[in-house]
Every structure is written in C-alpha cells, then in structure tokens.
C-alpha cells in the first residue's frame, strides 16, 4: 500500500479534473480543424473542378470556424495565452497585489458567467431559425458561446481557487 499525503491526493484529483476538461477541448479543436479543411476542400473542388458549387460546405465551414475559434480561446485562456495588464499591479505591495489579482479574477468570472448566460439565451431564442443552405438550426453556431464561456468560467474558478489557497499551481 502506498502512503500518500493529502497534498499528493489533491494534486492528482486536480490533475484529473484538469485533464477531464483539457483533452476533450483539444481533441475537439483538432477534429474541428480537420473538418474545416475537408469541407473547404470540398467546396473548392465542387466550385472549380466540377463547376457546380454546393452551398452547404461554405455554411458549415463558417459554423465550424466559430466553434474552433471560441474553443481555441478556452485553450488560450487555460494556457495564459491572453494578454494581461500587469504594469500597474506589479508595482503594488505583495499583499495588495494578491488581493487585486483575486478581485480581478472574481470580476472576470462574473463577466464570463454573464456572457455564457446571455449566449444561452440567444441560442435558445434562435433555435427555430434555419440556415439557408443546410436548413439546420442556427442555434448550432450560437451554442459555441455558452459552451466556450462556461469552460472559461470553470478555468477561472480553478485559478481563483488556487489563488485563495495561496497561489500554488
């Protein structure tokens, strides 16, 4: 039997939760990029080789692009790839710096949850509208907003939890 301290158990549970949210988003982005490439190739082939362009590949590529862009934003958020303004915060004393960082995370969490909520409302509002070529609900494209911002909110909760526990990452 392996003797594990509570820190190691917490670390493995934290890694498991992070893995649970990270890998599916990465795989989804990879699959979406593959799908976009395939669909755009199909559109170019039908337009220039067959001289009979189909309308639906362009529409599908647009919806897939929105999804990959917003899910890519989740990955950038997770990897601290978004820009941050630290010029003012870095000049503050250490205890105040930590408080400001926590306050900013709370404000950003509120913003992320607000956008996710408003995105869900918009998605539900357009569920009866159909796309022109594919004749599927426009809400498939709109759903990328609440999904991606919810993932970002989960990440913000994780970062906030780490900050409140003492900045361990």
C-alpha positions as CSV (number, residue, x, y, z in Angstrom):
1,X,0.0,0.0,0.0
2,X,1.4,3.4,-1.0
3,X,1.4,6.1,1.6
4,X,0.2,9.3,0.1
5,X,-0.1,12.6,1.8
6,X,-3.2,14.7,1.3
7,X,-1.2,17.1,-0.9
8,X,-0.4,14.4,-3.4
9,X,-4.0,13.2,-3.4
10,X,-5.3,16.7,-4.0
11,X,-2.7,17.2,-6.8
12,X,-3.8,14.0,-8.5
13,X,-7.5,14.9,-8.2
14,X,-6.8,18.4,-9.5
15,X,-4.8,17.0,-12.4
16,X,-7.7,14.5,-13.2
17,X,-10.2,17.4,-13.3
18,X,-7.9,19.5,-15.5
19,X,-7.3,16.5,-17.8
20,X,-11.1,15.9,-18.0
21,X,-11.6,19.4,-19.3
22,X,-8.4,19.9,-21.3
23,X,-8.1,16.9,-23.5
24,X,-11.7,16.9,-24.9
25,X,-11.4,20.6,-25.8
26,X,-8.0,19.9,-27.5
27,X,-9.4,17.0,-29.4
28,X,-12.5,18.9,-30.4
29,X,-10.3,21.7,-31.8
30,X,-8.2,19.2,-33.8
31,X,-11.3,17.5,-35.2
32,X,-12.9,20.8,-36.0
33,X,-9.8,22.0,-37.9
34,X,-9.8,18.7,-39.8
35,X,-13.5,19.1,-40.6
36,X,-13.0,22.7,-41.7
37,X,-10.1,21.7,-44.0
38,X,-12.2,18.9,-45.5
39,X,-15.3,21.0,-46.0
40,X,-13.4,23.9,-47.6
41,X,-11.5,21.5,-49.9
42,X,-14.9,20.0,-50.9
43,X,-16.2,23.5,-51.6
44,X,-13.2,24.4,-53.7
45,X,-13.4,21.1,-55.6
46,X,-17.0,21.4,-56.4
47,X,-16.7,25.0,-57.5
48,X,-13.5,24.9,-59.6
49,X,-13.3,21.3,-60.7
50,X,-16.9,20.3,-61.1
51,X,-18.0,23.8,-61.9
52,X,-21.1,23.2,-59.8
53,X,-20.6,24.7,-56.3
54,X,-22.6,23.4,-53.4
55,X,-23.9,25.9,-50.9
56,X,-23.7,23.9,-47.7
57,X,-19.9,23.5,-47.3
58,X,-19.4,27.2,-47.0
59,X,-22.1,27.5,-44.4
60,X,-20.8,24.5,-42.4
61,X,-17.2,25.8,-42.5
62,X,-18.4,29.1,-41.1
63,X,-20.2,27.4,-38.2
64,X,-17.2,25.2,-37.5
65,X,-14.9,28.1,-37.6
66,X,-16.8,29.9,-34.9
67,X,-16.7,26.8,-32.8
68,X,-12.9,26.3,-33.3
69,X,-12.2,30.0,-32.6
70,X,-14.1,30.0,-29.3
71,X,-12.8,26.6,-28.1
72,X,-9.3,27.8,-29.1
73,X,-10.0,30.8,-26.8
74,X,-10.6,28.3,-24.0
75,X,-7.3,26.7,-24.6
76,X,-5.5,30.1,-24.8
77,X,-7.2,31.1,-21.6
78,X,-6.1,27.9,-19.9
79,X,-2.5,28.4,-21.0
80,X,-2.4,32.1,-20.1
81,X,-2.2,33.0,-23.8
82,X,-4.4,36.0,-23.5
83,X,-2.8,39.3,-22.8
84,X,-2.9,40.8,-19.3
85,X,-2.2,44.2,-17.9
86,X,0.3,43.8,-15.1
87,X,2.2,47.1,-15.3
88,X,0.1,48.7,-12.5
89,X,-0.5,45.6,-10.5
90,X,3.2,44.6,-10.4
91,X,4.0,48.0,-8.7
92,X,1.7,47.2,-5.7
93,X,2.9,45.7,-2.5
94,X,2.8,41.9,-2.4
95,X,-0.3,41.6,-0.1
96,X,-2.2,44.2,-2.1
97,X,-1.1,42.6,-5.4
98,X,-2.7,39.3,-4.4
99,X,-5.9,40.9,-3.3
100,X,-6.2,42.8,-6.6
101,X,-5.5,39.6,-8.5
102,X,-8.3,37.8,-6.7
103,X,-10.6,40.7,-7.2
104,X,-9.9,40.8,-10.9
105,X,-10.5,37.1,-11.2
106,X,-13.8,37.5,-9.5
107,X,-14.8,40.3,-11.8
108,X,-13.7,38.3,-14.8
109,X,-15.6,35.2,-13.6
110,X,-18.8,37.3,-13.3
111,X,-18.2,38.6,-16.9
112,X,-17.6,35.0,-18.2
113,X,-20.8,33.7,-16.5
114,X,-22.8,36.7,-17.8
115,X,-21.7,36.1,-21.4
116,X,-22.4,32.4,-21.0
117,X,-25.9,33.1,-19.7
118,X,-26.6,35.7,-22.4
119,X,-25.2,33.3,-25.1
120,X,-27.5,30.6,-23.8
121,X,-30.5,33.0,-24.1
122,X,-29.5,33.9,-27.6
123,X,-29.0,30.3,-28.6
124,X,-32.5,29.4,-27.3
125,X,-34.0,32.5,-29.0
126,X,-32.8,31.5,-32.5
127,X,-33.5,27.7,-32.2
128,X,-36.4,27.9,-34.7
129,X,-34.4,29.8,-37.3
130,X,-32.8,27.6,-40.0
131,X,-29.6,28.2,-42.0
132,X,-30.1,28.9,-45.7
133,X,-28.3,26.0,-47.4
134,X,-28.2,23.2,-44.8
135,X,-31.6,24.0,-43.2
136,X,-30.4,23.2,-39.7
137,X,-31.0,25.4,-36.6
138,X,-28.8,28.5,-36.4
139,X,-28.5,27.7,-32.7
140,X,-25.8,25.1,-33.5
141,X,-23.5,28.1,-34.2
142,X,-24.8,30.2,-31.4
143,X,-24.2,27.4,-28.9
144,X,-20.5,27.9,-29.2
145,X,-20.7,31.0,-27.0
146,X,-22.3,29.5,-23.9
147,X,-20.2,26.3,-24.2
148,X,-16.9,28.1,-24.5
149,X,-17.6,30.7,-21.9
150,X,-18.7,28.1,-19.5
151,X,-15.4,26.3,-20.0
152,X,-13.6,29.5,-19.4
153,X,-15.6,30.1,-16.3
154,X,-14.6,26.7,-15.0
155,X,-11.0,27.6,-15.6
156,X,-11.4,30.9,-13.8
157,X,-12.8,29.1,-10.8
158,X,-9.8,26.8,-10.8
159,X,-7.4,29.7,-10.9
160,X,-9.4,31.6,-8.3
161,X,-9.3,28.5,-6.0
162,X,-5.5,28.3,-6.5
163,X,-5.1,32.0,-5.6
164,X,-7.2,31.7,-2.5
165,X,-5.3,28.6,-1.4
166,X,-2.0,30.5,-1.5
167,X,-1.0,30.7,-5.2
168,X,0.1,27.1,-5.6
169,X,-0.1,26.0,-9.3
